[in-house]
Amino acid sequence: MSVKKACKFIGIVVISGMLMAGTGICAEKSYELKFANVSVPTTPQGMAMDKFVEVVQRLSGGKIKVKTFHSGQLGDQKTLPLGCARGSIDMSVTSPAWMADLFDYPQVGVLDTVYLYKDFEHAQRILFGPIGKKFWNDIAAKGGVRVLDAWYLGTRELNTTEKAGPVRTPDDMKTIKLRMPNVEAWLDVGRALGAKPTPLGIGEVYMALKTGTIEAQDNPLTVDDKRKFYEVTKYIILTDHMINFVMPIINEKLWRSMPKEYQVYIKQAMRVARMYNDHMALEQETMLLNKFVTQYGLQVIIPNKEAFRAYSKKFYSQKKFDDRWGKGVYERIQSSE
């Protein structure tokens, strides 16, 4: 969708919501919600959270007010989704890999795997189509959180220190200490790239790279930029190994207790925020490589991507993944249209 069309759509959504509010169908009850995440407020994801707050308040005529908590103020990648499930936090953002572990639902972890999606559009068809909807309904029943949307975090690339050196094949990863989030599905992402991953929280990555506790990390370029990983690394390796989305979530009991009109407002505001987020993330990714090279002095490496694809395909062919996700699920999603 072009920016012009996206803006037109946003206008229609906002106007339609205001008209609905003007008809008096909205219930009188008001909500004040906490929306917490680990993202830095200047990232596309952080700014999209604030856009959601602005739009949902306008659509609801001020009946839904949301306060955002960025940068892990209320918890980390593990405690925030759990807090949302328990009701101590109303809303948060998480990913399939975390949901697989935290909510004892390993099947959804397949959505956070190496080289699963063909491209951005393929990923959206999976996440918003029948496959995604089944996962989100199951998560609501098993985990107590409702997935509201899927926002593009970015395409993940490898990023190594000067000591680790450049990486071109999975064989180069064998001796490198690669950081991964401390959850099994994410650790498997590191293994699928050829590494023996080191579990570490996102807030610890910068110092760990600086001190040599880890020698590599993987993230979208937008995250590398906002968290200043370019200050403590030397190489960006364009593996394009994961088209990565994160999911805004809300406590399921709270969601079910809301009037239907309020659920409409929240879903509409999420769609606006998604377009805002996705446009910024895609635009920034196209410009950051030049910035990393010309301003920060990083070297860009073009690896043997086919070697990485072949290695990950073999890794995910293990029986334990069929047991975890269902037989052939990874391959079916890869080959689906």
C-alpha positions, 0 to 999 in steps of 0.5 A, a space after each residue: 500500500 502506498 503512503 498516499 493510500 495509507 493516509 487516505 485509509 487512516 483518514 477514513 478509519 478516524 472519521 468513521 470512528 468519530 461518526 460512530 461515537 457521535 451516534 451515541 452507541 458507545 457505552 458510558 464506561 471509561 477505561 484507563 489502560 497501561 501499555 508497556 513494552 521494552 522498545 525505545 520510544 524513538 523506534 517505529 514500534 515505540 512511536 506506533 504505541 504513541 500513535 495508537 494512544 492518540 487514535 484510540 482516544 480520539 475514536 472513543 471520544 476520550 472513553 479509552 485513555 492509554 498510558 505508555 511505558 517504554 524501555 522496559 520501565 515495567 518489566 522485560 520481554 518475559 515479565 511484561 507478557 506474563 503481567 498482561 496475562 495476569 492482569 497487572 498490565 493491561 497491554 504489552 507487545 510480545 512475539 510468537 517465540 516468547 508466547 510459545 514458551 510463556 504460555 506453554 504453546 510450542 506450536 506458535 513458535 514456528 512463526 519465529 523461525 529462520 527463513 520461514 517467510 518469502 517476503 514481507 507480503 507473504 508474512 502478512 498473509 500468514 499472520 492475518 490469514 487462517 493460520 495466524 487467526 488459529 494461533 491467536 485464538 489458541 493463545 487467547 484460550 491458553 495464555 489469557 492474552 488477546 493478540 490484537 495485531 502484528 507489527 513489522 519489527 524489521 528484517 533481522 541481520 547478523 551484527 558482529 564485533 571486530 574481534 569476531 570478524 566477518 561472517 559469510 557461512 554458517 561454518 563461520 558461526 561455530 566459534 562466535 558467541 551469538 546473543 539470543 533471548 533466553 527462550 528455547 524458540 529464540 535459542 533455536 534461531 541461533 542454532 539454525 544459523 550455525 551458532 551456539 547461542 548465549 542467552 541474554 536480555 536485550 537491555 544487557 546486549 550493549 555492555 556484553 558486546 563492549 566487554 566481549 561477553 558476546 561477540 555477535 547479536 541479531 536484530 533489525 537495523 532500526 534496533 541496531 541504530 536506536 540501541 547504538 550497537 554500531 558503537 560496539 560492533 564492526 560488521 553488518 552481515 546481510 543474512 536477511 534470516 528472519 522477517 520479524 513481527 511483534 504482536 500487541 496484546 491485551 489481557 483477555 478477560 479485560 478484552 471480553 469485558 469491554 463493550 463491542 464498540 470499544 473493541 472496534 475502536 481498539 482494533 481500528 486504532 491498532 490498524 492505524 498504528 500498524 501502518 504508521 509503524 510498518 511504513 517507518 520501519 521499512 523506510 528506515 531500513 532502506 536508509 540505515 545501511 548507508 548511515 552505518 557505513 558513512 557515519 559509523 564506519 561499519 563494514 557491510 558483508 554479503 554472505 552466502 545466503 543459500 548456505 544459511 538457508 540450506 543449514 537452517 532447513 536441515 536444522 529444522 528437519 529434526 523430529 523434535 520440531 515436527 513434535 513441537 509444531 506438527 508434522 511438516 508445518 514449517 515446510 507448509 508455511 514456507 511453501 504456501 502462497 
